[in-house]
Amino acid sequence: MRLLRLAVETQRWDLAAHTIVLVTARLLRNGDKPNASKSKEKTRRTRR
């Protein structure tokens, strides 16, 4: 994430946006779900 920090410090918003998109695409391609545990806990309520 050094690239993102450098882009923000130099106010290169286009580079910062591209970095965020690239990291997100890598996470999604690998099948990682960063917030999966939180969403499952919310939907585990029993129905009446």
C-alpha positions as CSV (number, residue, x, y, z in Angstrom):
1,M,0.0,0.0,0.0
2,R,3.0,2.3,-0.3
3,L,1.7,3.3,-3.8
4,L,-1.6,4.4,-2.4
5,R,0.1,6.4,0.4
6,L,2.4,8.1,-2.1
7,A,-0.5,8.9,-4.4
8,V,-2.5,10.6,-1.6
9,E,0.5,12.5,-0.3
10,T,1.2,13.9,-3.8
11,Q,-2.5,14.4,-4.4
12,R,-2.5,12.2,-7.5
13,W,-6.2,11.2,-7.1
14,D,-6.2,9.3,-10.4
15,L,-3.4,7.1,-9.3
16,A,-5.0,6.6,-5.9
17,A,-8.3,5.5,-7.5
18,H,-6.5,3.1,-9.9
19,T,-4.6,1.6,-7.0
20,I,-7.8,1.0,-5.0
21,V,-9.5,-0.6,-8.0
22,L,-6.5,-2.9,-8.7
23,V,-6.4,-4.1,-5.1
24,T,-10.2,-4.7,-5.0
25,A,-10.0,-6.6,-8.3
26,R,-7.2,-8.8,-6.9
27,L,-9.2,-9.6,-3.8
28,L,-12.4,-10.5,-5.8
29,R,-10.5,-12.6,-8.3
30,N,-8.9,-14.7,-5.5
31,G,-12.4,-15.3,-4.0
32,D,-11.6,-13.5,-0.8
33,K,-14.6,-11.9,0.9
34,P,-13.2,-9.4,3.4
35,N,-16.5,-8.7,5.2
36,A,-18.0,-12.2,5.0
37,S,-17.9,-13.0,8.7
38,K,-19.7,-9.8,9.6
39,S,-22.5,-10.3,7.1
40,K,-23.1,-13.9,8.2
41,E,-23.4,-12.9,11.8
42,K,-26.1,-10.4,11.0
43,T,-28.2,-12.8,9.0
44,R,-28.1,-15.7,11.5
45,R,-31.2,-14.7,13.4
46,T,-33.8,-17.3,13.9
47,R,-37.1,-16.8,12.1
48,R,-40.4,-17.2,14.0
